[in-house]
Amino acid sequence: MIKEKQPTKIEKEKEFETLVRIAEYDIPAGKNVYCGLNRIKGVSWSISNAICVRLGIPKDKKIGDLTKEEILKIESFLKNLDVPDYLKNRRFDFETGKTTHLIGSEIDITKEFDIKRLKKIKSWRGFRHSYGQPVRGQRTKSHFRKKGQVVGVRRKT
């Protein structure tokens, strides 16, 4: 009687070495849909759950098993996010006043422009950003120290 050889951990990983590209992000094909969508910047667990529920995709399905149509559905859902406003990451935009959800590099660009605007209008938060200090009222006595700065008494040489 010949025993069938069980695949080793390395062989199992080789099966799912491919990457699936969703919304300009590479996601390992071995991840579940629910966990894998979190690799996209701007997609949280709650947004990932909403995608799975609204599109009828099982959460435990592997990313590598998704069809082209399902991937296109996910991308179109992310572009036109149909979730409540409290799940979105850009509420009451300064310029438009609308609530939107940003994904990918849009988050970085928008955050950078917001910080530049704060510095330009010389608000307190803008000053704190320009000096590299914490902006939201944290204490600075024991935290937020940069490397290379020495605090304390010097020893005699």
N, CA, C and O of each residue as an XYZ file, in Angstrom:
628
protein
N       0.840     -1.180      0.000
C       0.000      0.000      0.000
C       0.890      1.249      0.000
O       1.707      1.430      0.902
N       0.731      2.102     -1.002
C       1.549      3.295     -1.156
C       0.788      4.495     -0.614
O      -0.360      4.752     -0.977
N       1.463      5.211      0.260
C       0.844      6.415      0.819
C       1.014      7.566     -0.160
O       2.060      7.719     -0.791
N      -0.037      8.369     -0.271
C       0.057      9.555     -1.110
C       0.874     10.612     -0.388
O       0.726     10.819      0.817
N       1.712     11.257     -1.121
C       2.572     12.269     -0.537
C       1.767     13.546     -0.299
O       1.148     14.088     -1.215
N       1.788     14.013      0.949
C       1.097     15.251      1.298
C       1.955     16.436      0.851
O       3.174     16.412      1.022
N       1.337     17.462      0.286
C       2.137     18.617     -0.128
C       2.717     19.334      1.085
O       2.034     19.518      2.093
N       3.965     19.731      0.984
C       4.611     20.453      2.072
C       4.170     21.908      2.059
O       3.488     22.362      1.142
N       4.575     22.622      3.094
C       4.195     24.029      3.223
C       4.753     24.854      2.061
O       4.086     25.754      1.551
N       5.974     24.539      1.652
C       6.599     25.275      0.557
C       5.852     25.030     -0.748
O       5.654     25.958     -1.533
N       5.437     23.789     -0.985
C       4.693     23.479     -2.206
C       3.337     24.169     -2.212
O       2.864     24.608     -3.261
N       2.714     24.265     -1.044
C       1.428     24.968     -0.965
C       1.593     26.444     -1.287
O       0.751     27.039     -1.960
N       2.693     27.038     -0.800
C       2.936     28.452     -1.070
C       3.223     28.691     -2.544
O       2.861     29.738     -3.081
N       3.872     27.730     -3.209
C       4.183     27.891     -4.621
C       2.926     27.900     -5.484
O       2.900     28.503     -6.557
N       1.885     27.225     -5.002
C       0.629     27.224     -5.745
C       0.047     28.637     -5.848
O      -0.577     28.981     -6.852
N       0.252     29.451     -4.813
C      -0.355     30.780     -4.754
C       0.705     31.875     -4.810
O       0.575     32.884     -4.117
N       1.729     31.706     -5.602
C       2.758     32.726     -5.697
C       2.336     33.898     -6.562
O       2.952     34.963     -6.503
N       1.315     33.725     -7.351
C       0.912     34.792     -8.256
C       0.270     35.932     -7.477
O      -0.212     35.761     -6.358
N       0.282     37.092     -8.105
C      -0.320     38.282     -7.522
C      -1.499     38.707     -8.371
O      -1.492     38.556     -9.593
N      -2.502     39.235     -7.714
C      -3.670     39.759     -8.411
C      -3.662     41.270     -8.217
O      -3.480     41.760     -7.103
N      -3.862     42.000     -9.304
C      -3.816     43.466     -9.240
C      -5.235     44.015     -9.174
O      -6.029     43.854    -10.102
N      -5.533     44.667     -8.056
C      -6.833     45.306     -7.861
C      -6.572     46.742     -7.443
O      -5.872     46.992     -6.462
N      -7.133     47.679     -8.185
C      -7.016     49.118     -7.893
C      -5.555     49.533     -7.734
O      -5.208     50.232     -6.783
N      -4.711     49.108     -8.652
C      -3.295     49.460     -8.707
C      -2.483     48.920     -7.537
O      -1.402     49.443     -7.264
N      -2.954     47.908     -6.844
C      -2.226     47.280     -5.751
C      -2.115     45.786     -6.022
O      -3.074     45.151     -6.460
N      -0.934     45.233     -5.758
C      -0.711     43.805     -5.914
C      -1.105     43.104     -4.623
O      -0.624     43.448     -3.544
N      -1.983     42.120     -4.748
C      -2.459     41.371     -3.592
C      -2.074     39.916     -3.796
O      -2.336     39.371     -4.868
N      -1.461     39.259     -2.809
C      -1.104     37.846     -2.958
C      -2.343     36.999     -3.202
O      -3.376     37.193     -2.560
N      -2.235     36.059     -4.133
C      -3.392     35.254     -4.524
C      -3.835     34.292     -3.431
O      -4.956     33.787     -3.481
N      -2.993     34.029     -2.455
C      -3.341     33.105     -1.385
C      -4.170     33.724     -0.277
O      -4.654     33.006      0.598
N      -4.346     35.033     -0.290
C      -5.121     35.711      0.758
C      -6.616     35.542      0.517
O      -7.061     35.362     -0.616
N      -7.381     35.604      1.602
C      -8.830     35.642      1.478
C      -9.233     37.011      0.936
O      -8.482     37.979      1.055
N     -10.407     37.085      0.350
C     -10.888     38.354     -0.200
C     -11.016     39.387      0.914
O     -10.619     40.540      0.748
N     -11.564     38.972      2.035
C     -11.807     39.884      3.161
C     -10.499     40.476      3.674
O     -10.435     41.674      3.950
N      -9.459     39.662      3.808
C      -8.163     40.142      4.300
C      -7.358     40.808      3.195
O      -6.664     41.794      3.443
N      -7.442     40.285      1.994
C      -6.623     40.781      0.902
C      -6.980     42.191      0.469
O      -6.104     42.957      0.068
N      -8.261     42.543      0.545
C      -8.666     43.888      0.134
C      -8.106     44.962      1.061
O      -8.032     46.131      0.683
N      -7.712     44.571      2.276
C      -7.114     45.533      3.204
C      -5.728     45.965      2.767
O      -5.206     46.949      3.292
N      -5.111     45.261      1.821
C      -3.807     45.659      1.296
C      -3.913     46.940      0.467
O      -2.917     47.630      0.247
N      -5.119     47.250      0.012
C      -5.331     48.472     -0.773
C      -5.398     49.639      0.203
O      -6.153     49.597      1.174
N      -4.615     50.674     -0.052
C      -4.595     51.823      0.843
C      -5.935     52.547      0.765
O      -6.374     52.959     -0.308
N      -6.566     52.691      1.906
C      -7.859     53.353      1.968
C      -9.015     52.382      2.135
O     -10.160     52.805      2.293
N      -8.728     51.078      2.103
C      -9.773     50.066      2.299
C      -9.577     49.457      3.670
O      -8.589     48.766      3.918
N     -10.525     49.717      4.563
C     -10.459     49.196      5.919
C     -11.218     47.875      6.001
O     -11.747     47.378      5.006
N     -11.255     47.325      7.202
C     -11.994     46.070      7.392
C     -13.485     46.276      7.110
O     -14.134     45.410      6.523
N     -14.016     47.404      7.521
C     -15.446     47.638      7.313
C     -15.770     47.839      5.832
O     -16.811     47.375      5.365
N     -14.902     48.518      5.091
C     -15.116     48.686      3.657
C     -14.984     47.336      2.961
O     -15.754     47.019      2.055
N     -13.998     46.540      3.390
C     -13.802     45.214      2.816
C     -15.032     44.335      3.056
O     -15.455     43.589      2.173
N     -15.595     44.433      4.252
C     -16.809     43.681      4.569
C     -17.968     44.153      3.704
O     -18.747     43.334      3.217
N     -18.093     45.459      3.507
C     -19.174     46.001      2.683
C     -19.052     45.520      1.242
O     -20.058     45.219      0.600
N     -17.821     45.444      0.730
C     -17.615     44.952     -0.635
C     -18.086     43.514     -0.755
O     -18.795     43.160     -1.697
N     -17.687     42.683      0.206
C     -18.063     41.264      0.160
C     -19.577     41.075      0.247
O     -20.152     40.254     -0.467
N     -20.211     41.841      1.126
C     -21.661     41.686      1.321
C     -22.431     42.215      0.116
O     -23.325     41.539     -0.392
N     -22.091     43.427     -0.348
C     -22.836     44.041     -1.450
C     -22.675     43.297     -2.768
O     -23.624     43.187     -3.544
N     -21.457     42.781     -3.024
C     -21.216     42.101     -4.296
C     -21.481     40.602     -4.234
O     -21.417     39.917     -5.255
N     -21.775     40.093     -3.047
C     -22.092     38.674     -2.907
C     -20.885     37.764     -3.069
O     -21.018     36.630     -3.528
N     -19.715     38.252     -2.697
C     -18.493     37.445     -2.780
C     -18.243     36.837     -1.402
O     -18.248     37.561     -0.407
N     -18.026     35.531     -1.320
C     -17.724     34.930     -0.009
C     -16.419     35.486      0.555
O     -15.442     35.665     -0.172
N     -16.416     35.756      1.861
C     -15.240     36.352      2.488
C     -14.039     35.413      2.479
O     -12.898     35.868      2.399
N     -14.288     34.109      2.561
C     -13.185     33.160      2.645
C     -12.682     32.693      1.279
O     -11.804     31.834      1.205
N     -13.221     33.241      0.217
C     -12.753     32.904     -1.123
C     -11.371     33.506     -1.337
O     -11.110     34.632     -0.912
N     -10.490     32.767     -1.989
C      -9.128     33.240     -2.232
C      -9.124     34.295     -3.342
O      -9.918     34.233     -4.282
N      -8.224     35.250     -3.213
C      -8.091     36.307     -4.221
C      -7.740     35.710     -5.579
O      -8.187     36.207     -6.613
N      -6.944     34.650     -5.579
C      -6.544     34.004     -6.825
C      -7.691     33.328     -7.543
O      -7.609     33.092     -8.749
N      -8.771     33.007     -6.821
C      -9.924     32.339     -7.422
C     -10.954     33.310     -7.993
O     -11.953     32.880     -8.570
N     -10.723     34.616     -7.840
C     -11.671     35.598     -8.373
C     -11.603     35.622     -9.896
O     -10.531     35.501    -10.488
N     -12.757     35.779    -10.509
C     -12.795     35.886    -11.967
C     -12.527     37.341    -12.370
O     -12.542     38.242    -11.531
N     -12.284     37.549    -13.656
C     -12.041     38.914    -14.159
C     -13.245     39.815    -13.900
O     -13.094     40.991    -13.569
N     -14.450     39.245    -14.056
C     -15.664     40.037    -13.842
C     -15.774     40.487    -12.385
O     -16.158     41.623    -12.107
N     -15.433     39.579    -11.447
C     -15.509     39.934    -10.026
C     -14.479     41.018     -9.677
O     -14.760     41.916     -8.883
N     -13.302     40.926    -10.269
C     -12.280     41.948    -10.026
C     -12.742     43.298    -10.569
O     -12.553     44.327     -9.921
N     -13.341     43.296    -11.747
C     -13.858     44.546    -12.313
C     -14.997     45.110    -11.467
O     -15.116     46.325    -11.313
N     -15.845     44.217    -10.913
C     -16.928     44.658    -10.027
C     -16.362     45.333     -8.783
O     -16.856     46.370     -8.342
N     -15.305     44.719     -8.222
C     -14.687     45.280     -7.011
C     -14.104     46.655     -7.309
O     -14.291     47.590     -6.531
N     -13.398     46.786     -8.432
C     -12.797     48.069     -8.786
C     -13.848     49.145     -9.040
O     -13.680     50.292     -8.627
N     -14.931     48.773     -9.721
C     -15.987     49.764     -9.968
C     -16.707     50.133     -8.671
O     -17.125     51.278     -8.501
N     -16.856     49.168     -7.755
C     -17.479     49.455     -6.467
C     -16.605     50.410     -5.657
O     -17.116     51.293     -4.968
N     -15.279     50.229     -5.741
C     -14.366     51.111     -5.010
C     -14.387     52.528     -5.573
O     -14.237     53.493     -4.823
N     -14.574     52.664     -6.888
C     -14.622     53.996     -7.493
C     -15.902     54.725     -7.106
O     -15.876     55.921     -6.813
N     -17.017     54.009     -7.106
C     -18.317     54.595     -6.760
C     -18.799     53.966     -5.463
O     -19.774     53.214     -5.465
N     -18.137     54.260     -4.371
C     -18.398     53.593     -3.105
C     -19.789     53.935     -2.592
O     -20.102     55.094     -2.323
N     -20.613     52.907     -2.463
C     -21.989     53.082     -2.017
C     -22.116     52.548     -0.592
O     -22.716     51.499     -0.359
N     -21.543     53.287      0.354
C     -21.616     52.938      1.771
C     -22.041     54.185      2.538
O     -21.989     55.287      1.993
N     -22.461     54.030      3.793
C     -22.835     55.212      4.582
C     -21.656     56.180      4.745
O     -20.496     55.779      4.662
N     -21.967     57.441      4.974
C     -20.934     58.470      5.057
C     -19.961     58.248      6.212
O     -18.800     58.648      6.122
N     -20.416     57.618      7.293
C     -19.523     57.449      8.431
C     -18.418     56.432      8.166
O     -17.472     56.343      8.948
N     -18.514     55.664      7.081
C     -17.446     54.726      6.723
C     -16.413     55.361      5.793
O     -15.336     54.801      5.591
N     -16.729     56.509      5.236
C     -15.822     57.138      4.276
C     -14.716     57.891      5.009
O     -14.884     58.304      6.156
N     -13.581     58.062      4.327
C     -12.410     58.619      4.995
C     -12.183     60.104      4.733
O     -11.226     60.662      5.269
N     -12.997     60.755      3.955
C     -12.831     62.189      3.685
C     -14.182     62.871      3.848
O     -14.891     63.116      2.872
N     -14.527     63.175      5.095
C     -15.819     63.782      5.367
C     -15.733     65.294      5.303
O     -14.793     65.888      5.831
N     -16.699     65.914      4.666
C     -16.805     67.373      4.556
C     -15.491     67.977      4.053
O     -14.796     68.688      4.779
N     -15.179     67.682      2.823
C     -13.968     68.185      2.182
C     -13.919     69.708      2.297
O     -14.949     70.372      2.183
N     -12.735     70.260      2.522
C     -12.584     71.706      2.759
C     -13.030     72.523      1.551
O     -13.683     73.555      1.713
N     -12.692     72.082      0.356
C     -13.003     72.856     -0.846
C     -14.433     72.642     -1.335
O     -15.124     73.602     -1.675
N     -14.875     71.387     -1.369
C     -16.194     71.088     -1.932
C     -17.288     70.957     -0.892
O     -18.456     71.212     -1.185
N     -16.926     70.561      0.322
C     -17.926     70.352      1.365
C     -18.615     69.007      1.262
O     -19.539     68.728      2.026
N     -18.186     68.166      0.331
C     -18.818     66.860      0.141
C     -18.029     65.779      0.863
O     -16.856     65.950      1.192
N     -18.705     64.663      1.098
C     -18.068     63.516      1.720
C     -17.673     62.533      0.634
O     -18.513     62.095     -0.153
N     -16.385     62.184      0.590
C     -15.877     61.256     -0.417
C     -15.020     60.195      0.254
O     -14.746     60.261      1.452
N     -14.605     59.222     -0.538
C     -13.700     58.183     -0.038
C     -12.518     58.116     -0.985
O     -12.683     57.883     -2.182
N     -11.321     58.321     -0.442
C     -10.106     58.326     -1.243
C      -9.400     56.983     -1.140
O      -9.407     56.346     -0.087
N      -8.790     56.561     -2.241
C      -8.108     55.267     -2.294
C      -6.756     55.465     -2.961
O      -6.631     56.206     -3.936
N      -5.751     54.793     -2.423
C      -4.435     54.776     -3.048
C      -3.662     56.060     -2.851
O      -3.650     56.629     -1.759
N      -3.015     56.515     -3.915
C      -2.147     57.687     -3.827
C      -2.946     58.978     -3.633
O      -2.378     60.000     -3.245
N      -4.240     58.945     -3.897
C      -5.076     60.134     -3.662
C      -5.026     60.562     -2.196
O      -5.070     61.753     -1.891
N      -4.934     59.585     -1.291
C      -4.879     59.888      0.143
C      -3.634     60.696      0.460
O      -3.707     61.716      1.145
N      -2.476     60.237     -0.044
C      -1.218     60.922      0.235
C      -1.213     62.333     -0.335
O      -0.783     63.274      0.332
N      -1.690     62.482     -1.569
C      -1.693     63.792     -2.220
C      -2.603     64.760     -1.471
O      -2.225     65.906     -1.227
N      -3.788     64.309     -1.108
C      -4.743     65.165     -0.406
C      -4.216     65.567      0.963
O      -4.354     66.720      1.373
N      -3.610     64.612      1.672
C      -3.050     64.914      2.992
C      -1.927     65.942      2.881
O      -1.820     66.851      3.704
N      -1.098     65.789      1.863
C       0.002     66.733      1.653
C      -0.526     68.138      1.370
O      -0.002     69.118      1.900
N      -1.563     68.238      0.538
C      -2.148     69.549      0.234
C      -2.810     70.168      1.465
O      -2.755     71.383      1.657
N      -3.436     69.331      2.298
C      -4.041     69.851      3.523
C      -2.989     70.441      4.460
O      -3.197     71.501      5.050
N      -1.853     69.742      4.593
C      -0.785     70.230      5.467
C      -0.178     71.514      4.897
O       0.138     72.437      5.647
N      -0.015     71.572      3.578
C       0.497     72.803      2.953
C      -0.448     73.970      3.178
O      -0.007     75.097      3.408
N      -1.761     73.701      3.110
C      -2.742     74.763      3.339
C      -2.664     75.263      4.776
O      -2.753     76.466      5.019
N      -2.496     74.341      5.738
C      -2.374     74.740      7.141
C      -1.132     75.592      7.366
O      -1.169     76.561      8.124
N      -0.032     75.231      6.708
C       1.193     76.019      6.843
C       1.032     77.387      6.199
O       1.522     78.388      6.721
N       0.347     77.426      5.067
C       0.180     78.683      4.333
C      -0.654     79.700      5.117
O      -0.338     80.890      5.135
N      -1.714     79.225      5.760
C      -2.563     80.136      6.523
C      -2.001     80.404      7.914
O      -2.580     81.158      8.696
N      -0.865     79.775      8.211
C      -0.139     79.959      9.470
C      -1.008     79.646     10.684
O      -1.038     80.400     11.657
N      -1.698     78.545     10.610
C      -2.475     78.090     11.758
C      -1.538     77.397     12.748
O      -0.393     77.088     12.419
N      -2.030     77.158     13.949
C      -1.225     76.503     14.965
C      -0.813     75.114     14.501
O       0.338     74.711     14.670
N      -1.745     74.394     13.923
C      -1.417     73.059     13.421
C      -0.365     73.125     12.320
O       0.481     72.236     12.219
N      -0.410     74.161     11.502
C       0.591     74.345     10.465
C       1.976     74.571     11.052
O       2.961     74.022     10.558
N       2.053     75.386     12.114
C       3.331     75.601     12.786
C       3.870     74.295     13.344
O       5.052     73.989     13.189
N       3.008     73.528     13.989
C       3.444     72.262     14.590
C       3.954     71.303     13.512
O       4.948     70.607     13.715
N       3.266     71.271     12.366
C       3.739     70.430     11.264
C       5.106     70.886     10.776
O       5.983     70.057     10.536
N       5.297     72.192     10.628
C       6.553     72.684     10.084
C       7.714     72.455     11.045
O       8.844     72.261     10.597
N       7.469     72.473     12.354
C       8.522     72.214     13.334
C       8.712     70.729     13.624
O       9.628     70.362     14.360
N       7.868     69.869     13.060
C       7.999     68.434     13.287
C       7.536     68.004     14.661
O       7.980     66.977     15.173
N       6.653     68.772     15.261
C       6.130     68.474     16.588
C       4.763     67.802     16.472
O       4.138     67.876     15.415
N       4.279     67.141     17.542
C       2.948     66.548     17.487
C       1.884     67.631     17.358
O       2.006     68.709     17.942
N       0.849     67.336     16.594
C      -0.130     68.343     16.232
C      -1.351     68.304     17.138
O      -2.013     69.325     17.322
N      -1.656     67.160     17.698
C      -2.941     67.004     18.375
C      -2.859     67.044     19.893
O      -3.630     66.364     20.570
N      -1.943     67.824     20.432
C      -1.932     68.083     21.865
C      -1.236     67.047     22.725
O      -1.428     67.049     23.941
N      -0.436     66.161     22.146
C       0.259     65.177     22.963
C       1.383     65.833     23.743
O       1.857     66.911     23.384
N       1.804     65.177     24.810
C       2.916     65.683     25.604
C       4.230     65.428     24.869
O       4.362     64.463     24.116
N       5.190     66.306     25.101
C       6.457     66.167     24.390
C       7.652     65.993     25.314
O       8.788     65.930     24.846
N       7.417     65.914     26.612
C       8.543     65.800     27.531
C       9.307     64.494     27.334
O      10.538     64.482     27.362
N       8.590     63.413     27.138
C       9.269     62.121     27.058
C       9.097     61.420     25.718
O       9.705     60.372     25.502
N       8.307     61.951     24.832
C       8.098     61.319     23.533
C       8.419     62.294     22.414
O       8.726     63.461     22.655
N       8.343     61.801     21.197
C       8.534     62.589     19.975
C       9.947     63.145     19.874
O      10.158     64.234     19.340
N      10.916     62.390     20.390
C      12.306     62.813     20.272
C      12.889     62.219     19.010
O      12.593     61.080     18.648
N      13.703     62.983     18.358
C      14.356     62.525     17.142
C      15.659     61.826     17.503
O      16.250     62.091     18.549
N      16.097     60.936     16.631
C      17.365     60.251     16.863
C      18.513     61.244     16.785
O      18.481     62.194     16.003
N      19.520     61.010     17.605
C      20.698     61.847     17.571
C      20.677     62.969     18.575
O      21.716     63.579     18.828
N      19.537     63.265     19.154
C      19.479     64.319     20.163
C      19.768     63.720     21.508
O      19.248     62.656     21.844
N      20.590     64.387     22.283
C      20.961     63.896     23.603
C      20.214     64.716     24.638
O      20.205     65.946     24.587
N      19.593     64.027     25.570
C      18.874     64.699     26.641
C      19.534     64.268     27.933
O      19.763     63.078     28.150
N      19.840     65.223     28.788
C      20.432     64.879     30.069
C      21.715     65.630     30.322
O      21.989     66.651     29.691
N      22.494     65.121     31.244
C      23.734     65.779     31.660
C      24.893     65.113     30.947
O      24.930     63.890     30.813
N      25.835     65.915     30.492
C      27.025     65.363     29.838
C      28.017     64.870     30.884
O      28.129     65.440     31.969
N      28.722     63.823     30.547
C      29.762     63.315     31.438
C      31.021     64.134     31.263
O      31.283     64.702     30.203
N      31.793     64.178     32.335
C      33.081     64.857     32.263
C      34.040     63.984     31.477
O      34.021     62.760     31.606
N      34.869     64.600     30.675
C      35.834     63.823     29.885
C      37.182     63.754     30.543
O      38.101     63.137     30.004
